[in-house]
């Protein structure tokens, strides 16, 4: 258990169930919540995801720990709530700049290809792609549970633009060095966009909270008590 100073709001990557954070949350030991999806998420705009996250925030100041596409939602929460956000930790997260969307924040050719793929095939990847990407390095039981419980998100989460960001508080980035979903080069670019003052690396795939919850919790605890 880590001695932390602020409650934590966890923001998951697209399609992922809240239980992925269970062991990390128990190890960190701080008051925490995982942001839910909006109730009608299948066609929800980005701001509905942001509102659902804001509604889950604890009173007073709190830290954000944002994973993957949760970085886009977290950036909007931080913009709206300003000084209430004591710190922001990105874990292999997409960080927008200016009025980016998730898609436009991605490197080429993904920023051109993804809109067409989502229009034609929807936002749920094939099971084999989930196993090969998100499932990299995980126990087979966790992989199959994620495949079964993966939730297609709305196109708005990926396509809607964010506002102009003004960051407050400490910012950090936990890089996942064996990540095939968001390669290390892209993560390093997002480190720069975030203006991270604190960085660490962890040798996992895209879901470090499942592959190495002990090291992930330790990194979170170190960051929020910095």
N, C-alpha and C positions, 0 to 999 in steps of 0.2 A: 504494500500500500504506500502511496506517495502523498506527502503533505503538500496540498495545493491550496492556492489562495482564492481562486475564482471558480464558480461553477462553470461547467463546460457544456456547450451545445455542439453535438456531433452532427455532421452533415454527410450523408452517404452518397456514393456514386450512383449513377443512373441504374435503375432496375433492381437494386440490391436491398435485401430485407434488413430490418433493424437489428436482428440478432447477431449480425457479423461483429458488432461492437461489444457483445456481452462480456467476454473475458477481459478485454481491455478496460472496460468501464469498472469491472470489479477490482482489477489490479491497480488502476489509478486511484480509486478510492474517493474521488471528489464527487460532490453533487453534480449530476449530469442528466442530460436528456438527449434523445436522438430525434431530430426533426422528422415529422411525418410528411407524407405526400399530401397534396390537396385532395379533398374527398372525391372530386370528379377529375382525376388526374389524366384521363385518357385524351382529353382535348384542352387541358389547362394551359394558360399562358405562363410564361416565366414568373410573372408577378404573383400568381397564385401559389407557386412553390415558395416564393419569398415570404408571402403572408403566412403560410402554414409554419414556416420556420420561425418567424417573428413571434407567432402565437405560442410557440413552444419554449421561448426564452425564459430563463429564470428572472426574478426581479433584480434590479440593480445591475452592476457590472458583471460581465461574464466573458469567457474565452470561447473562441470558435475553433473547432478542429474539423477541417473540411477535406473530404476525399474525392478525387476524380472530378466529375461534373459538379459535385458539391461545392467546388471552388467558385463556380459562377454564382450559385445561390448565395454562398457565404459572402462574396464580394458585395452583393446587393444588400444583404442584411447589415454588413459593416457600413455601407454608405448611408443607409437609412437611420441606423441607430447610433452612429458616430461614437461619442466618448463612452457609451455604455459597453463597447467592445474593448476589453482590456488587452486582448492579444488575439492573434490570428495565426493558426498553424495549418499549412497546406500539406496534405499527404498525397504525393503523386497527383496533384490537383491541377486542373485547367484554370488559369488566372486570366481574366479578360483585361483589356486596357481600353480606355476611352469608351466608345459605344460598341464594343464587340458583342457578338453572341458566342456561345460555345463553339459553333461551327467556324465562325470567322476567326476565332482565336487559334484554331488549329493550324499546323503547318500545311503547305501545299504538298501533295495534291489532295489531302483529306478535306480541306475546306471547300474544294470544288466537287469532290465525289460524294461526300456524305449527304448533301441535300437530295441528290438523285436517288441514292440508295434508300433513304428513308421514305421518299415519296413512292417508290416502287415496291419496297419490301417491308415497310414499317420500321419500328424502332426496336424490335426484339431480334437480337442476333440468333443465327442458327445454334442449336445445342452444341454442335461440334466446335463452333467458334467460341462459345462460352467456355467449354472445357479446355480449349487450347490457349485462350487468352486469360480470362479471369481466373480460370482454374489452375494456372501454372503454379506448381510448387505446393498445392494444397492436398490434404488428405482426400481420398476418393469420396468419402461420405459427405464432406463439405462441398465438394464439386457437384455431386449429384443433387444435393439439396438446393444449391444455388441455381442449377439448371431448372429444377422443378418450380422454384419459387420466384424466378426472375420476372419482374413486372415491366412490360413495355411502358415507356414514358411518352408524354405528349411531344409532338414536334416542337411546340413552343419552348420547352425546356432547352432545346438545342438551337433553335433558330431566332428567338427573340433577343433583341439588343438590351444590353445593360446600360446603366447611367454612367456619368463621369465619376470616377472613384477618388475619394479622399480618405486615405488610410489613417487610422489612429492606433496608438498602442504598438507593442512589439509584434513583429511579423517574422514567421519562420517557415521553413520548408523541410520536410522529411522526404528525401529522394529514395526511390526504390530501384536498386541497381540492376535487377534481373527482370525488369518490367517490359513485357511485349505489348501491352495495351497503350502505355504512354512512355515511349522510349526516353532514355536518360537525356539525350540532347534536347528534346522538347521540354522535359522537366527543368533543365537548367535555364532555358529561355524564360520559363514561368517564374523561376527564382528571381530573375532580373526584373520581370514585370511587377512582381510583388514588392520588390525592394527589401527582400528578406535580410534581416540582421542576424539571423540564426539559421544554420543549416546543419543537417546530419544526413548520413547515408545508412540504409539498411539493405542487406542482401536478400531481398525477396522479390516476388512478382508483384502484381498490382494490388493484391489484398494482404498487406502485411499484418493487419489486425487479426487475420486467421492463420497465416503461415507462421508468424512469430509474434504472438500477442505479448509475450514478456518483454521483448525488446521494443515493441511499439509503445507499450504502456510506459516503459522507462523513458523513452524519448519524449513522450507527451508530458510526463511528470517533470522532466528536466526543463522543458520549454516553459511550462506554465509557472514554474517557480523561479525562472530567471529574473 
